[in-house]
Structure formats: structure tokens, C-alpha cells
Amino acid sequence: MSQNRCANPLLLEWVKEWWETARQRNSKGVTTYKHAYDSLKACPIAFEHPSALQQLKGFGPKLCERLTDKLREYYEENGLPMPAHPRSRKRGAGACAEGGDGDGDEDDGEAARPAKKAKKPPKAYVPAYRSGAYALVVALSRAGQESVGLPKAELIEAAQPYSDASFSAPSDPTKFYTAWNSMKTLLQKELVYERGRPLKRYALTDEGWEVAKRIRETAVPQAGGAGGAEPPFTGAAAAGPSRLAQAITMPGGSAGGQISLDDGDEDDVGDSGPQAKRMTEFSDVVADGVGTFDDAALPSFTPIQLRPGTFTIELLLDTREIRATTDRDYIQEELAKRGVKPITRALELGDAMWVARPRQAGWLARQGAEGDEVVLDWIVERKRLDDLVGSLRDGRFHEQKFRLKRSGVQNVVYLVEEISMDATHFQKYEEAVQSAMASMQVVNGYFVKQTKKVDDTIRYLASMTKMLRTLYESKTLNVIPTRVLTAKNYLPLLGHLRATQQPPGANNSSSNINISNISNHYISYPAFASLASKSSNMALRDLFLKMLMCARGVTGEKAIEIQRVWKTPNEFVRAYEQCGSGDGNEVKRRKADLVAARLGHLVGRKKISKAVSLKLAEVWGDL
């Protein structure tokens, strides 16, 4: 036999095909297929059935089973009988040796085999009593169906009484696992889901509510046992979740100083009764399904107050803000020389912003707001002239303006450094730059600051910091607790507060800045970073808007108008499909005019021209 000839060419061909596919996909199985291919190619023995290949290197039960299926398909396509499994032949040979006839041996062997036991259906999952998973399910079910979910800190506090293991300290000093690690199991089994930003919340799924009901059912025989040691449900817990907070109480504490942001009546809170049995604890709160909750509803809350003298105003500077790649610390060092030592970090939005830091570390976290910083209502977007031109060309300019608008920050400073550029090159974009700067001031309401060089920018940031310290360190800052914020209610809540509450000193005409644009309510930096993140928990609406803005000529304003008509990408694609199929001129015309026909009546920057409509049809309508 030739050295290059394989005894099993058909099987070798299939293994080689799978090996090449795994190599193209950069799959982890490429090594296994390589070993299997080499060993099969070198083997001089011809195998009648793929199951016999397990004696070779690289062949396991799964690969042999895959080859068996492939071989069966091959024989069926060619009208050939499938070779018998080696185990079937062994049973037939044994029957012959005992005196059986040739035709009935295999059947007799099959009949003699004991019947396979029917597989038991998988048991319904019920977490062990007083385990971490048990405690988490109980705590979430106690919150009620209409709950928006519980953040980690509140969930741990609510679940701890139902668990023998600690949620904060490992039971074994040599390990790092706590009862909270059971949350990973609940998420994998899809009994709990995560939702919301800026603060991640946990809530039961439909399957999770079923598990909670099973916990109640399995608790019946033990009622009156250890379950009596658990805290009972109060009337409020049985009726539903407690409200996240009370009314907004303004400084002074008078009745006239309270402002309720929603008109709903609070549930009556009953008196705590005697300790109930475990079955009773769940009888009123575990129900079918997961209730709905309006994330956009304006919440009621009591603000966290930072009093004058308890905090300082600090400048945050993005780590990417440098003078040159060879002089990365120049801006920080020059600011420090002017009495402003910035805090550098990678910012989610903008290049510079200001925060209030409590003098007492950890104070904010103890009051219900994450982190140690409160974001003020000022942000700076710095652009060198060449970078501004580049952002206008690739669309980053409109995307950044859109994100600045969605951030909720009222006082946006667009700082442009007029570095020297090639006159011939800049002349092509001079009109676009001037138009963009005018649009930022007139349309967006941003303050545009032009500087000649980076040293001017440093002086401006230093003077802004000193001005904001004078303005803010003498006033009380009201901080919105992170637990009441969602991505949907954030901007409406800020708008409501700014429209109904005038900050102290708003009528001070002696001030050299616009006091009316100073908010009286703020959020923590972690909450702001989460809300301003490009990708954190991005909603379908945000993703659709970003997809639309990838088309040339579609600005943020135009994308919003398109999304108001077609809510999702699926709706938008289906609208083009309804225009017809094929390459006919009439179909092409309908697709090209689809968006312009619906939104061509708008005025100003929102109007969709036929040229933009055609571009969208090319991208979304396969024109």
C-alpha cells in the first residue's frame, strides 16, 4: 500500500473538512480535529463503523457519533445498507455460539436485553432551605410584583435574615465566596433578571415567581418549625412593595416645603402582627407572573443634602486630554501651578467637569448615593480645530452633541483651540466650522469658548474652577438618591425639578453668570457615568438612533424624528419591504421617497430632504 494512501478516505475527508472549518472560525476544537486527522491518516486499518475510531488519538464519543450520522446520510443517499454497530455484531455472534439461527440471533439478543428505564423528568428547582438562593428569592418575592426591583445593597439587607450564610463575609476564611454568589445561579437558571441603570436592580422572572410558589408549598409540612424564626411580613409587605421614598422635603421642613412628584396615594401600612408560619409568609405575596412597572414615572424622594462647608469643589479632567504624546502631564502640572489640582480619570462624557466631594469619605454611600462625588451642572468639551474638522467629517460631532443633550447637563462649554492649520486644507471646511459653532450657540444653547493655544485653555479651566468654588461651596446641594433614578425618568425628573423649583439666589442680578441655569438637584458621579455611557445597558431606542446616524446626513434631530415614526429597526425595515420587491422603477421610487414623504413637511434641521431619504433607502431598504 502506498505511503500516502489512507485506509479510510471517506472518513478522513470529513474530518479534514471539519478541521478546516474550525481553523477558519478560530474555534477551540481545531487542535482536536488536527490530532484526529493526523492519527486517522496514519492508521493502516480500515474501519467499517466510525464507533471503532475511539481507539485512535483525537477521537471521542461525540466526534465518532458525528461521523456515524454523516456516514448514515452518505449510505442513505447512495442506497447502501448502513454497517452494523460493532456491539450489535458481538451480540449476534454470542447468540450463534449458543445455538441460535442466523436470522433471529440479533432480534433475540435485542429481546433479551432488559428494557431501558424511562428517564425521570427533571425535578423542579427549589433552593435549599435558608441557602443564599433561597434567601434571595424570598427577599425579591417580598418586594411584590409591582416592584421595579431591588438594588444589590437593599437586596442583601432584605435577604440576610433568611440565610444562614453571610452575604458580606465568606463562611470559610480561606475562600472568597459569600451567599451573594448564589445570584449567579439564579441568573443562569433565568429565575432572576437584571434591569435598569444607573443602578442595577434585580427582580424575579416568571419562572422565579414559580420557584417562590414552590418554596411556599414545600414549606407547608415544616410550618411551625424553624420557619417561625424568620421575620414575618408586615401589612405593607403583604399588600405590595413599600414606596422607594417619601415626598421631596425641602430645607425648612414645613408642610409648604413638601413637593410630591406623583399623585398616587401611598399604601396603608398595617401594624406588624405576630410571627407567621412560612406558608403564611408567602400566601399573600407570591402571585402569577411579573407585574409591570413604569420606569418613566416621576418618583417621590427625599434629597440627600450637602451643607455648606461639608464639601469641596474639584475639577475632573479626562486622562486623554494631553498637550502632546511626549508631554502627557503638562495640563495637570500647569493647572496645579494655578492652585487647581485636577482629578484625572477616563470620563464617559466630555473632557472636563466639576464635582462636589464630601470632606467625610463614604458619607454619600451611607446616605444612599454611590461613590464620593456629586456631578455639578457644568461640562467642557474641548476640541482642537483639526479635531473639530475631523469630527464634522466622520459624524462624531453630531453624535457628541446628541450625547451631551441626553446627559441632562445644562451648562455645556464647547472649547475650541484655534491651532495653526494648513490654510488650503482649512479653507475647504471653514464655512462648515463656522456653521457648526453658530449652531451650537443658537440651536443647542451651548457656550462656545475659543482659545488660541493650550495655555489659554488651562487659564480658562483654572478660572472656571475658582468661580464655581465661590458659587457652590456657599450653598446647599440636593442630591437625588440613585435608587429612584432610571434611564427613562432621569431627564423628565430633572426637567420637572428645574421648572418647579427655583434655586436660591436665582434673582441675584449682581452675579456675572446666568444663575437661572444652575440646577438645585444633582446626582452622584457613578450614576452620571452609567447614564452617559455609550454602551452600558444601551436601550433599543438608543441603539436605533445610533444606527440611523451612521447614514450620511442624518443628524441627531433627524434620527429622533425618524424614530418617532418607526419605533424599532424591525419596523423601519418592514416599511421598506411593504414598498414592494424587485428592481422596478416604481419600487425604487417608493423606497427612495419613503422617509421624505412622511417627514418632509418638518421645518428647520428636522426636515428630511430627498437626498437623505435616498441615502436611508440605500442603507435600510436595499435599494
N, C-alpha and C positions, 0 to 999 in steps of 0.2 A: 504494500500500500504506500502511496506517495506520502511524503512527509507533510505536505501542506494540505492533504485531504482530510476532512473531518468525517467521523463516523456518524454524526447526527447533524447533517447540514441544515435541515429544516428548523430544528430547534435552535441551532446556532444563529441562523438568520434572524429569528425573532428576538433572541437575547441581544444581538448586536443592534437591532432597531431600537429596543428599549434603552440600551446603554447610550446610544447617540441622542435620543430624546432627553434623557436625564442630563446629559452633558450640556445640551443647548439651554435647558432650563436652569442649569446650575443647581440641580437637585442634590440632596444629601445621599440619595441612593446610587449615585454614579459610581462610587467605589465598589459597592456590592455587585452591580451589573458588570463591572470590569473584571472582578475576580471570577464571576460565573462564566463570563465569555472566555476568559483565558483557560480555565480548567476544562470547560466543555470542548474547546477547540483542540486541546492537547489529549483528550481522552480517546483511546482507540476502540472502546467498547460501544457497540450500538445498543441503544435503549429503546424498547418497544413502548414504554409508558413513561411520561415525564416524572411520575412519582418516584421512580428509581433514581433520579438525579440527586436526591438528598445526600447521597454518599460523597458527592463532589463538593469542593470548596466553593462557597458563594451561593449555594442553592439551599433555600429553606422551604418550609411548608407553603408559604404564601407565593413564592416565585414558582414552585412546582405546580401549585393549583392554577396559577395564571397561565402557565404553559399548557396544562391539561385542557383548560377552556379553549385556548387558542387552537390546540390540536383537534379538539372535538368539532369546532367550527370548520376546520380545514377538511376533515373527513366527511362532514355532512354536505359541504359544498361540492365535493367530488364523488359523492355517492359511495363511500367506502365505509366498512364497519370499523367502529372505534375499538382499538385494542383493549382487552380486559385489564382491569387493575390487578397488579401482582397479588394482592391479598385474596382476590376472588379466585385466582388460579390455584393458590395454595389450598383454599377450602375445597375446591373441586378435586384436587389430587388426593387429599386426605379421604374424601368420600369413596374414591375409586379403590384405594388401598383397603378399605373396609368392605368392599364387595359391591358397591353401588354401580349402576349402569352409567354410561357416559352422558346421556342427555339430562337425567334428573339429578345428577350429583350436586350441581350448583344450586338448584332450587331447593333440594333437601337441606343443603348447608344453610341456605338463607332461612328456611323454615325452622331449622334447629336453633338458629340464633335467638337469644332472648330479645323480646321486644324492648325497644328503647323507651325509657321512662319519659313521659311527657314533661317538658320543661315547665317549671312553675313560673307563673307570671311574676315579674319583679315586684317586690314589696314596695308599698307606698312609703316614701321617705318621711320619717318622723325623727327629729333630732333627739338625742339622748336628754333625759330629764336634767335640768339645771346645767346643761352644757352651754358653751358660748353661743352656738347656733340657736339653741332653744331660747336663751335669754334675748337674743336679737329679734327673733320672730315675735316673741311675746311683747317686747317693747314697741315694735312697729305696729302690731295689731292694736295695742292700747291707744296709739295715736289716733286711730279712727280712719274710716275710709276716705274722708274728705281732706285728710291731711296732705299738705304739699310735700311731706317727707321730713325726716329729721336729719340735721347735720351730725357729723361724727361725734362731736363733743356732747351734744344733747342725747344722742342715741346711747352712747356709752353710759352716761349718767342714769338714763332710764332703764338700761338693761342690766346693770350691775346687781341690783337686788335679786335677780332671777338666776344668777350664775354663781356656781361655787368657785370658779376660776376668776382671777382678776383680769380686767380689761386694760390695766395700766402697767402692771408688773408681771414678768414671767413667773409661772409657778415653779419652774426649775431654774435656779440661778445660773446654770451652765448654758441655758438656751435663751433665745430671744423671742419666743413665741408667747403671745398673750391670747386671751379669749377673743380679741378682735380679729385674729386670723381666721376665725370661723366665717367671717363675712366673705372671704374669698370663695368658700364652699357654696354659700348661698347665692353668690353672683354666678358661679359656674353652673349651678343647677337651675338658674333663672327663676329663683324664688324671690329675689330682691333685685331691684334695678336702681341705677344711679341717675340723677337728673339735676338740672339746674346749674347755673353759675350766677354770681361769683362763688357762692358757697355750695359745694356738692352735698346733695341730700339723698337719703336712702328711703325707699318705700317698697311695700310688698307688691308683687305681681299677682295676677290671677291665681297662679299655682302657689304662690306664697300664702295667699288667703286660705287656700285649701289645706295647706300644711298647718296653718293656725287652727283651722277647724278640727283637723285630726288630733292636734295636741289637746284640744278641749275634750274630744271623745275618748282618747286614751287616758285622760286624767280622771274619768268617772270612777273607776274602781278604787283609786287612791284618794278620793276626796275625803277629807278629814284626816289624811295622813300628814306627810311632810309639806303638802301644799299649803296647809294653814299658816306656814311660816312666811309666806310671801305677802308682800303688801297688797291689799285689796284695791279694786277700782273704786274711786270716788264717784259721786254722781256726775261730775264733769267728764271723767274718762269714759263712763258708760254712755253718756249722751253723745260724745264725739270729742275731737281734739280741742284742747284749750287754744285760745287765740294766741298768735305769736307774740303779741304785745298789747298794751292798752293804748289810750289816746295819746297824742303828742302833747306833752306838758311843757309849756314854755316857761322861761325863768319868771319867778314870782309866785307860782303855784296857785294862783287864783282860779276860780271857776271860769272866768272870762278868758284865761290864758290857755284853755284847752281847745285843741282843734282835732276833730275826728276826720280822718280821710276817707271813711266809708260810712254808709248809712245803716249797715247791718246791725241788728241787735245782738248783743252778746248772749251766749247760752247761760241759763241759770246754773249756778254751781251748787249742787246739793251738799249736805253735810256728810262727812265720812262716817260710814256705818261700821259695824264690827267686821273683823276679818272674815272673808268669804272663802269658800272652798274653791279649788282650782276650776271646777266645772262652772261655777257661778261667775268666776272672773271673766271667762270668755263668752258667756252666753249672750251678752248684750253688745259686744264689740266686734265679734267675728261675723262677717256677712259675706255674701257672694260678691265677687268681683272687686275691682278697684275703683273708687269714686273719682270723679273729675275735680280738678281744681283750676281756678282761673289765675294763671301766672301773671296776667296783666292787671289784675285788680289792685287798686291802691291800698297798701296795708296801713294799719294803725301801729304806732310805735312810740316809745318814749326815747328821745335822743340822748346819747351819751354826751356829756358836756365837759369840754376842756376849758377850765377857768383861766383868766389872765395870770401869767406868772408860773403856770404849771407846764408850759411847753416852750419850745424854741422853733424858729422857722429856719429850715435848711434847704439848700439847693441840691437837687438831684441832677446829675449830668450823665448822659449816655456814654458808655465806655468807647463807643465808636467815634466820638467827637474828638478828633485829634488835629494837630496843626499839620503834621506830615507823618509818614510811616516811620521816619527816622527820629521823630521828636513827638512821642505819643503823650508825654506828661506836661507839655508846655502850657496848655489851657488850665489844667488843675493848679500848676505851680504859680501861674500869674494871678489866678483868682485868689489863691491863698495869700499872696503878697498884698492884695487889696482887702484883706480881712474877711474873705469868704472862702471857707474850706469846703469844697463840694463833696457830696457822697456820690461815688461813681458806681454805676451798675448798668446792665443791659436793660433799657427801657422798652416796654411793649409799644409805646406810642410817644412820638415827639423826641426831641433831643435834649431838652432841659425842662424841668418842672420844679415846683416848690411844695414842700410838705411840712406839716407841724409834727414835731416829735415830743411826746411827753417826757418830762425830766425823769420820771419814775419808770424804769424798764418794766415791761409786762403789764402796765396799767390798763392799756386798751384791751388786751386779750381777756383780762379779768372782768371787763365791763361788757364783753360781747362783741368786740370788733377785733378781727385778726391783725396780727403784726403790731408794730410800734410806730406807725406813721399814718397821718391823715393827709389826703391829697387836697391841696388848695385849688382855687379856680383859675389857675394860670398855667399855660404850657407854651413852650417855644419850639418851633420847627425851624431849624437852621438849614439854609441852602446856600452853597456856593453857586455862583452864576452858571458855571459849566454844568453843575449837578442839576440845577433848575431846568436848563435846556434839555438835558438828558431825560429828566422825569417827564417833561412835556412830550417828548418824542415817544417814549415807551409806555405812557399811560400811568406811571406811578404817581404823577401829580394829582390826577383826579381821584385815584384810589386813596391817597393820603388825606386829601380834603374830605372825602366821604367818611373815613375813619375818625378824623378829628371832629366832624359833626356828630357822629354817633357816640363819641366819648362823653358828652354831656358837659364838657368844659366850655365856659362862656368866653373867657378871655384868652384868645389864641393869638400869639405873636408869630408872624411869619418873617423870619430874619434872613435877608438876602445879602451875602457878601459879594461885592462887585469886584471880583478879582479880574486881572487882565486876561483877555481872550483875543484870539486872532480876529481882527476886525472883519475880514472877509467871511469867516465862518459865522461870527455872531450876527452879522448883518442879515443872514437868512432867517434868523429866529428872533430878531429884535422886536418885531411887531407882536409876535406870539407871547414873548416875555412881558411886554408892556400890557397886553390884553389880560394875561393871567394875573398880573399884580393888581390891575384895576378890578378884575372880577372878584378877587379875594376880599377887597375892601368894600365894594358896593354890594355884591351878591351874598357873600358869606359873612360879612361883618368882621373880618379879621383885621388886626392891626399889622401893617407891613412896615418893618424897620429895615432900612438899607444902611449897610456899613461898607467902608472902603477896604478894610482888612480885618484879620482875625483879632488884632489888638483892640480895635474898636468894638468888636463883638464881646470881648472879655470885659471891657469897661461897662458896656451896657448890661451884661448879666450881673456884674457886681453892684451896679447902682439899682437895678431892679430888686435884687435880694435885700438891700438895705431899706428900700422903700416898702417892700412887703413886710419886713420885720416891724417897721414902725406902724404899719396899718393893722396887722393881725395880732401881734403879741399883746395888744391892749384890749382885745375883745374876746368874748366867749364863743367858742366854736361848738356847734351842734353836730354830732357825728351820728349818721344813720347806722343802726346795728346791721351787720352783714346778713343776719338770718332772715331779714324781711325783704332783701333785695333779690330780684330775678332779672334775667336779661330782658324780659318783656316789660316789667313795671319800672325799670330804672329811670328811663327818660321821662315817661309820664309823671312819675313821682317828683323828679326834680322840677319839671315844668309847673306842677301844681304848687310846690313849696315856694318857688320863685314868684309865682303870680299872686299868692295869698299872703305871703309873709315878707314884710319889708325889713331888711337888715338894719341894725342900729346905725345911725349916722347917715342914712341914705339921703337926708335933706341937707347934709353938710356941704354947702356950696363953696366953702373955702378950700376943699380938697382939690388937688391938681389932677386927680384921676376920676374916672366915672364910677362913683360909689354904687350907683344903681345896678351895675353889672357884677357886684360882689354878692355871691350867694351866702346864705346863712346856714346851709346844711352841707355836709361833706361826707365822704366815705373813706374807708381805710385804703391804704395803698394796695394790699393784696386783692381786695375786691375790685379796685380800679384796673389793676393789671389783668385780672381774669376777664373783666368785661371788655377791655380794649384789645385783648389778644387776637391775633389774626386767625388762629385755628382752634383755640380752646373751646370745645363743645360748640362748634360752629353750627348754627341752625340752618335748615334747608333754605330759608329765605335769604340769609346772608350769602350762602354758597351760590345760590342762583344769581344774586346781584353781581357777585364777583365774576361769574361765568359770562354774564351779559356784558360786563365792562371790558372783557377781553376783546370784543369786537371793536374795530377802529371806528371812532366817532361816537361811541356810546359812553356818555359821562354818567356820573352817579345820579344826577337828576333824571336823566332819560331812563336809566335802569330801573329806578324806583317806579316810574310811570308804567313801564312795561310790566313790572312785577305786580302792579295793582290789577292789571287786566288778566294776565296769565300767572297764576299763583305759584306754579311749580314748573320745573323744566319739562316734566311729562306733559303738562297741559300745553306748553308752548310748542313742543314737537308735534303733538296731536293736532294742533291748529293748522300747522303746515300740511300734515297728512290729509286733512279734510279739504284742502285746496285741490286735491286730485293727485294722480300719479302719472308718470310718463314724461316724455320730453316735449310735449306740445307747447306751442307758444302761449296758449290761453292759461295753462297750468303755471308756466313760468311767470306770467304777468301777475296772476293771483298771489303767488308766493312772494314776489318782489314787492307788491303793494300791501301785503297783509298788515304790517305794523303801521305803516304810514296812513292807511285808511282808518285805523282805529285811533291813532294818536296824532295825526297831522293837524288837528284843529287846535292843539295846545299852543300857547304863546311863549315867547322867550326861549330860554335854554332848555325847556322841557319838550319842545316841539321835535317830532321825529321827521326828518326830511326823507325824501325818496331815496337819496343816496345811502343814508344809514339803514333804511328799511331793506334795501337791496343787499347790503353787507350782512345784515342779520339773516336774510333768506339764504345766502350762500353758506353761512355757518350752521344754522339750525334747520333749514329747510332742504338741504342737499340740492341746492339749485345749481 
